[in-house]
Amino acid sequence: MCLRGISLVAKFALTLFIARFIGLPTVGVYGLIAGMAVVFPVVASLGLIRTLSRNAVSQHLDEVVSTLRRYWRIQAAIYGIICVIALGVGIYLDQVALTMIVVAIVFLEHVNGDLFVLLNHLLQPGLANVLMFVRTAGWISAFIALAFLFPTLRDLDTLLGFWIGGGILAIIGFAIATRHWSWFRPGAAPQHKDWLSRDFKASRILYVNDIANTVAQYTDRYLVGLFIGLEFTGIYVVFWSIGNALSNLVDTGVIQLSGPKLIGAHARRDGTFWNVYRGLLVETVTISVAIAVVAGLLVHFAIPYLQRPQLADWLPVLWLILLAFVLRMFYEVQGSVFYSRHKDQLTLFSGLFVIGLSLGTNIVLIPLFGLYGAAIAIVVSYLVGAIVRSLVIAKYFR
């Protein structure tokens, strides 16, 4: 949790550093790239990592490694296609270097994100946290320190270069830490085609749900840019990034760590499941409220030093986003009930409901109320989504 906290502070610092020393439009561009670094891995994963990780809880390590090798072969083919498409787009836009840099970032975030989920399911949160620290706080700290000392480094290209470096170092760290795994030993897994067909069929519902959740979380920034411009996108990304960093902290530091416990409690059928769930819910909400208040106060006092009066003008948007963050964590804990009980259809239906509500409210409210409309849309979406999931849990599981 300590390393996750440091990573959270680093993300805060990076967002504020860009806003202060590089500019809000650059924050907007950075935010759009960060959005792609989340959306594309979700689409490219085919949902397989969710099933792979869930199965890994009860599998022998050799079987996990064999399946992971097959999964990576598929990802290599997918990213080969993505590279060809990106190259064509880069040539057309005369931005070949930038498009390939973005592809590299997307790929590295994909690999590291998959490894983080897998390691937590294998009950190795220590290694997962160290690698996450390297690919977040590590490169961010190095970039901020050097860019502060050398103003010539304060540009988007340098920032993206450091981002790539952090991702590469994290993968190297994983390779070193798992060098004793049976990477080169022949596995006894089913034929490649049979495995892909079986696991994709098992994961397709979670896959569609992951896409729906990602779209719900990241389309707002693109709609803000579309309706009111790149500078407002930068303002929104500053505040949204704070809420998202908090979400990542709670999700990876609390919710994901409790996933194997809920799966195990359900498998044992000894009556402990709901005690584990209630404990997780109380812990998640308590931590979420506490860090939301602290983060809001810290940003309130920090904004005058950023010399960006536009941020101060829109500060109430931050508090709405922090409220949405708490509601989202409540909603995600409810989703762990469906996930641990393999009720993926319910996860999908509730996710599609939230994305539909989110898109509709954003399209209606952003043109009317600007950034307030985008923030209100998040609050409404997760509030209604949490209410719907509560009703489903009360009716079908209690």
C-alpha positions as CSV (number, residue, x, y, z in Angstrom):
1,M,0.0,0.0,0.0
2,C,2.9,2.3,0.7
3,L,4.3,1.9,-2.8
4,R,0.9,2.5,-4.2
5,G,0.6,5.7,-2.2
6,I,4.0,6.9,-3.5
7,S,2.8,6.2,-7.0
8,L,-0.4,8.2,-6.3
9,V,1.6,11.2,-5.1
10,A,3.9,10.9,-8.2
11,K,0.9,11.0,-10.5
12,F,-0.4,14.0,-8.7
13,A,2.9,15.7,-9.0
14,L,3.2,14.9,-12.7
15,T,-0.2,16.3,-13.6
16,L,0.5,19.5,-11.6
17,F,4.0,19.8,-13.1
18,I,2.7,19.6,-16.6
19,A,0.0,22.1,-15.8
20,R,2.5,24.5,-14.2
21,F,5.6,24.3,-16.4
22,I,4.4,23.0,-19.8
23,G,0.8,24.2,-20.2
24,L,-2.8,23.1,-20.0
25,P,-3.0,22.2,-23.8
26,T,-0.2,19.8,-23.2
27,V,-2.1,18.3,-20.3
28,G,-4.9,17.8,-22.7
29,V,-2.8,16.0,-25.3
30,Y,-1.1,13.9,-22.6
31,G,-4.5,13.0,-21.2
32,L,-5.7,11.9,-24.7
33,I,-2.6,9.7,-25.1
34,A,-3.1,8.3,-21.6
35,G,-6.7,7.4,-22.6
36,M,-5.5,5.5,-25.6
37,A,-3.0,3.7,-23.3
38,V,-6.0,2.3,-21.4
39,V,-8.6,1.8,-24.2
40,F,-6.4,0.0,-26.7
41,P,-5.0,-2.7,-24.3
42,V,-8.6,-3.5,-23.2
43,V,-9.6,-4.1,-26.8
44,A,-6.4,-5.9,-27.8
45,S,-6.5,-8.3,-24.7
46,L,-9.7,-10.0,-26.1
47,G,-10.7,-10.3,-22.4
48,L,-8.3,-13.3,-22.1
49,I,-6.2,-12.0,-19.2
50,R,-9.3,-11.9,-17.0
51,T,-10.0,-15.5,-17.5
52,L,-6.3,-16.5,-17.4
53,S,-5.8,-14.7,-14.1
54,R,-9.0,-16.1,-12.5
55,N,-8.0,-19.6,-13.5
56,A,-4.5,-19.1,-12.2
57,V,-5.8,-18.9,-8.6
58,S,-6.2,-22.7,-8.7
59,Q,-3.7,-23.8,-11.3
60,H,-0.1,-25.1,-11.0
61,L,2.5,-22.4,-11.9
62,D,3.7,-24.5,-14.9
63,E,0.2,-24.5,-16.4
64,V,-0.1,-20.8,-15.8
65,V,3.2,-20.1,-17.6
66,S,2.2,-22.3,-20.6
67,T,-1.1,-20.5,-21.0
68,L,0.6,-17.1,-20.6
69,R,3.0,-18.0,-23.4
70,R,0.1,-18.8,-25.7
71,Y,-1.6,-15.5,-24.7
72,W,1.5,-13.5,-25.6
73,R,1.8,-15.1,-29.0
74,I,-1.7,-13.8,-29.8
75,Q,-0.9,-10.4,-28.5
76,A,2.3,-10.3,-30.6
77,A,0.2,-10.9,-33.7
78,I,-2.4,-8.3,-32.7
79,Y,0.3,-5.6,-32.0
80,G,2.0,-6.4,-35.3
81,I,-1.3,-5.5,-37.0
82,I,-1.6,-2.4,-34.9
83,C,1.9,-1.3,-35.8
84,V,1.1,-1.5,-39.5
85,I,-2.1,0.5,-39.1
86,A,-0.3,3.1,-36.9
87,L,2.4,3.5,-39.5
88,G,-0.1,4.2,-42.2
89,V,-1.9,6.7,-40.0
90,G,1.4,8.4,-39.1
91,I,2.4,8.7,-42.8
92,Y,-1.0,10.2,-43.6
93,L,-0.7,12.7,-40.8
94,D,3.0,13.3,-41.2
95,Q,3.5,12.2,-37.6
96,V,5.2,8.9,-37.9
97,A,7.4,9.3,-34.9
98,L,4.6,10.4,-32.6
99,T,2.2,7.6,-33.7
100,M,4.9,4.9,-33.2
101,I,5.8,6.4,-29.7
102,V,2.1,6.1,-28.8
103,V,2.0,2.5,-30.0
104,A,5.0,1.7,-27.9
105,I,3.4,3.2,-24.8
106,V,0.2,1.4,-25.4
107,F,2.0,-1.9,-25.8
108,L,4.1,-1.5,-22.6
109,E,1.1,-0.4,-20.6
110,H,-0.7,-3.5,-21.8
111,V,2.0,-5.9,-20.9
112,N,2.6,-4.3,-17.5
113,G,-1.1,-4.1,-16.7
114,D,-1.6,-7.8,-17.5
115,L,1.4,-8.7,-15.3
116,F,0.0,-6.7,-12.4
117,V,-3.4,-8.4,-12.6
118,L,-1.8,-11.9,-12.9
119,L,0.7,-11.4,-10.0
120,N,-2.1,-10.3,-7.7
121,H,-4.1,-13.4,-8.5
122,L,-1.0,-15.5,-7.9
123,L,-0.8,-13.8,-4.4
124,Q,2.4,-12.0,-5.2
125,P,1.3,-8.4,-4.5
126,G,4.8,-7.4,-3.3
127,L,6.3,-8.0,-6.8
128,A,3.3,-6.5,-8.5
129,N,3.6,-3.3,-6.4
130,V,7.3,-2.9,-7.0
131,L,6.9,-3.3,-10.8
132,M,4.0,-0.8,-10.7
133,F,6.2,1.6,-8.8
134,V,8.9,1.4,-11.4
135,R,6.4,2.0,-14.3
136,T,4.7,4.9,-12.5
137,A,6.5,6.7,-9.7
138,G,10.0,5.7,-10.9
139,W,10.0,7.3,-14.3
140,I,7.8,10.2,-13.2
141,S,10.2,11.1,-10.4
142,A,13.1,11.0,-12.8
143,F,11.4,13.1,-15.3
144,I,10.2,15.8,-12.9
145,A,13.6,16.1,-11.2
146,L,15.5,16.4,-14.5
147,A,12.9,18.7,-16.2
148,F,12.9,20.9,-13.1
149,L,16.7,21.3,-13.3
150,F,16.9,21.4,-17.1
151,P,14.0,23.5,-18.7
152,T,14.9,22.2,-22.1
153,L,13.4,18.8,-21.1
154,R,10.0,20.3,-20.5
155,D,8.2,19.1,-23.5
156,L,5.8,16.3,-24.4
157,D,8.3,14.2,-26.4
158,T,10.7,14.0,-23.5
159,L,7.9,13.0,-21.1
160,L,6.8,10.2,-23.4
161,G,10.4,9.0,-23.7
162,F,10.6,8.7,-19.9
163,W,7.2,6.9,-19.9
164,I,8.5,4.3,-22.4
165,G,11.7,3.8,-20.3
166,G,9.7,3.1,-17.1
167,G,7.6,0.5,-18.9
168,I,10.7,-1.3,-20.3
169,L,12.4,-1.3,-16.9
170,A,9.3,-2.9,-15.3
171,I,9.2,-5.7,-17.8
172,I,12.9,-6.3,-17.3
173,G,12.3,-6.5,-13.5
174,F,9.5,-9.0,-14.1
175,A,11.8,-11.1,-16.2
176,I,14.5,-11.1,-13.6
177,A,12.1,-11.9,-10.7
178,T,10.5,-14.8,-12.6
179,R,13.6,-16.3,-14.2
180,H,13.0,-19.5,-12.2
181,W,9.6,-20.0,-13.8
182,S,9.3,-22.7,-16.5
183,W,9.4,-20.3,-19.5
184,F,11.2,-22.7,-21.8
185,R,9.7,-26.0,-20.5
186,P,7.2,-27.6,-22.9
187,G,3.7,-27.2,-21.5
188,A,0.8,-29.7,-21.4
189,A,-1.9,-27.1,-22.3
190,P,-4.4,-27.9,-25.0
191,Q,-3.8,-27.1,-28.7
192,H,-3.5,-23.4,-29.4
193,K,-6.7,-23.2,-31.4
194,D,-8.7,-25.2,-28.9
195,W,-7.3,-23.0,-26.0
196,L,-8.1,-19.8,-27.8
197,S,-11.7,-20.9,-28.7
198,R,-12.4,-22.1,-25.1
199,D,-10.9,-19.2,-23.2
200,F,-12.3,-16.5,-25.5
201,K,-15.8,-18.1,-25.2
202,A,-15.4,-18.1,-21.4
203,S,-14.1,-14.5,-21.4
204,R,-16.2,-12.8,-24.0
205,I,-18.7,-11.4,-21.6
206,L,-16.0,-9.9,-19.3
207,Y,-14.3,-8.6,-22.5
208,V,-17.3,-6.7,-23.6
209,N,-17.8,-5.5,-20.1
210,D,-14.2,-4.2,-19.9
211,I,-14.6,-2.3,-23.1
212,A,-17.9,-0.8,-21.9
213,N,-16.3,0.3,-18.6
214,T,-13.3,1.7,-20.3
215,V,-15.4,3.6,-22.8
216,A,-17.5,4.9,-19.9
217,Q,-14.4,6.2,-18.1
218,Y,-12.5,7.8,-21.0
219,T,-14.9,9.1,-23.6
220,D,-15.8,12.1,-21.5
221,R,-12.4,13.8,-22.2
222,Y,-12.8,13.3,-25.9
223,L,-16.3,14.8,-25.7
224,V,-15.0,17.7,-23.7
225,G,-12.4,18.3,-26.4
226,L,-15.1,18.0,-29.1
227,F,-17.6,20.3,-27.6
228,I,-15.5,23.0,-25.8
229,G,-11.9,22.7,-26.9
230,L,-8.4,21.4,-26.0
231,E,-7.6,23.9,-23.2
232,F,-10.8,22.8,-21.3
233,T,-9.8,19.2,-22.0
234,G,-6.5,20.0,-20.2
235,I,-8.4,21.5,-17.2
236,Y,-10.7,18.5,-17.1
237,V,-7.8,16.0,-17.4
238,V,-6.0,17.7,-14.4
239,F,-9.0,17.1,-12.2
240,W,-10.0,13.7,-13.7
241,S,-6.4,12.4,-13.4
242,I,-6.6,13.0,-9.6
243,G,-9.8,11.1,-9.3
244,N,-8.5,8.3,-11.6
245,A,-5.2,8.0,-9.6
246,L,-7.2,7.6,-6.4
247,S,-9.4,5.0,-8.2
248,N,-6.3,3.1,-9.3
249,L,-4.9,3.2,-5.7
250,V,-8.0,1.8,-4.1
251,D,-8.7,-0.7,-6.9
252,T,-5.2,-2.2,-7.0
253,G,-4.5,-1.7,-3.2
254,V,-7.8,-3.0,-1.8
255,I,-10.3,-4.4,-4.3
256,Q,-8.0,-6.5,-6.5
257,L,-6.2,-7.9,-3.5
258,S,-9.5,-9.1,-2.1
259,G,-10.5,-10.8,-5.4
260,P,-8.8,-14.1,-4.6
261,K,-10.3,-14.1,-1.1
262,L,-13.8,-13.7,-2.4
263,I,-13.3,-16.4,-5.0
264,G,-11.9,-18.7,-2.3
265,A,-14.8,-17.9,0.1
266,H,-17.4,-18.7,-2.6
267,A,-15.6,-21.9,-3.5
268,R,-15.5,-23.1,0.1
269,R,-19.2,-22.4,0.6
270,D,-18.6,-22.1,4.4
271,G,-20.8,-19.0,4.9
272,T,-17.9,-16.6,5.1
273,F,-18.4,-15.0,1.7
274,W,-20.7,-12.2,2.8
275,N,-18.5,-11.4,5.8
276,V,-15.6,-11.0,3.4
277,Y,-17.7,-8.8,1.1
278,R,-19.0,-6.6,3.8
279,G,-15.5,-6.1,5.2
280,L,-14.2,-5.2,1.7
281,L,-17.1,-2.8,1.2
282,V,-16.6,-0.9,4.5
283,E,-12.8,-0.8,4.0
284,T,-13.1,0.5,0.4
285,V,-15.6,3.2,1.2
286,T,-13.8,4.4,4.3
287,I,-10.4,4.6,2.5
288,S,-12.0,6.2,-0.6
289,V,-13.8,9.0,1.4
290,A,-10.7,9.7,3.5
291,I,-8.2,10.0,0.6
292,A,-10.8,12.0,-1.5
293,V,-11.0,14.6,1.2
294,V,-7.3,14.8,1.7
295,A,-6.6,15.0,-2.1
296,G,-9.3,17.7,-2.5
297,L,-7.7,19.8,0.2
298,L,-4.2,19.4,-1.0
299,V,-5.2,20.4,-4.6
300,H,-7.1,23.4,-3.2
301,F,-4.0,24.7,-1.5
302,A,-1.7,23.8,-4.4
303,I,-3.6,25.5,-7.2
304,P,-2.4,29.1,-6.5
305,Y,1.2,27.9,-6.9
306,L,0.5,26.5,-10.4
307,Q,-0.1,30.0,-11.8
308,R,-3.1,28.7,-13.9
309,P,-6.1,30.8,-12.8
310,Q,-8.4,28.6,-15.1
311,L,-7.9,25.7,-12.6
312,A,-9.1,27.8,-9.7
313,D,-12.1,29.0,-11.6
314,W,-13.2,25.4,-12.2
315,L,-12.2,23.9,-8.8
316,P,-15.8,22.8,-7.8
317,V,-15.5,20.3,-10.7
318,L,-12.8,18.5,-8.8
319,W,-15.1,17.9,-5.8
320,L,-17.7,16.5,-8.1
321,I,-15.1,14.2,-9.6
322,L,-14.0,13.1,-6.1
323,L,-17.6,12.3,-5.2
324,A,-17.9,10.2,-8.4
325,F,-14.7,8.4,-7.4
326,V,-16.2,7.3,-4.1
327,L,-19.4,6.1,-5.9
328,R,-17.3,4.3,-8.5
329,M,-15.4,2.4,-5.8
330,F,-18.7,1.3,-4.2
331,Y,-19.8,0.2,-7.7
332,E,-16.6,-1.8,-8.3
333,V,-16.9,-3.6,-5.0
334,Q,-20.4,-4.7,-5.9
335,G,-19.0,-6.0,-9.2
336,S,-16.6,-8.2,-7.3
337,V,-19.7,-10.2,-6.1
338,F,-20.5,-11.0,-9.8
339,Y,-16.9,-11.7,-10.7
340,S,-16.2,-14.1,-7.8
341,R,-19.4,-16.0,-8.5
342,H,-18.7,-16.2,-12.2
343,K,-21.9,-14.2,-13.0
344,D,-20.3,-12.4,-15.9
345,Q,-23.6,-11.7,-17.6
346,L,-24.7,-9.5,-14.7
347,T,-21.3,-7.7,-14.8
348,L,-21.8,-7.1,-18.5
349,F,-25.4,-5.9,-18.3
350,S,-24.7,-3.5,-15.5
351,G,-21.6,-2.2,-17.3
352,L,-23.6,-1.6,-20.5
353,F,-26.2,0.2,-18.6
354,V,-23.6,2.6,-17.0
355,I,-21.9,3.3,-20.3
356,G,-25.2,4.1,-22.0
357,L,-26.1,6.4,-19.2
358,S,-22.7,8.0,-19.2
359,L,-22.6,8.7,-22.9
360,G,-26.2,10.1,-22.9
361,T,-25.6,12.4,-19.9
362,N,-22.3,13.6,-21.3
363,I,-23.7,14.4,-24.7
364,V,-26.6,16.3,-23.1
365,L,-24.8,18.0,-20.2
366,I,-21.4,19.1,-21.6
367,P,-22.8,21.5,-24.2
368,L,-25.1,23.0,-21.6
369,F,-22.9,23.2,-18.5
370,G,-19.3,22.7,-19.8
371,L,-17.0,20.9,-17.4
372,Y,-19.7,20.8,-14.7
373,G,-21.8,18.8,-17.1
374,A,-19.0,16.2,-17.6
375,A,-18.5,15.8,-13.9
376,I,-22.2,15.6,-13.1
377,A,-22.5,12.9,-15.8
378,I,-19.9,10.7,-13.9
379,V,-21.7,11.2,-10.6
380,V,-25.1,10.3,-12.1
381,S,-23.8,7.3,-14.0
382,Y,-22.1,5.6,-11.0
383,L,-24.8,6.5,-8.5
384,V,-27.5,5.0,-10.6
385,G,-25.2,2.0,-11.5
386,A,-24.5,1.4,-7.8
387,I,-28.3,1.5,-7.0
388,V,-29.0,-1.0,-9.8
389,R,-26.3,-3.4,-8.7
390,S,-27.5,-3.2,-5.1
391,L,-31.0,-4.2,-6.2
392,V,-29.6,-7.1,-8.2
393,I,-27.4,-8.4,-5.3
394,A,-30.3,-8.1,-2.8
395,K,-32.7,-9.9,-5.1
396,Y,-30.5,-12.7,-6.5
397,F,-27.7,-13.4,-4.0
398,R,-29.0,-12.7,-0.5
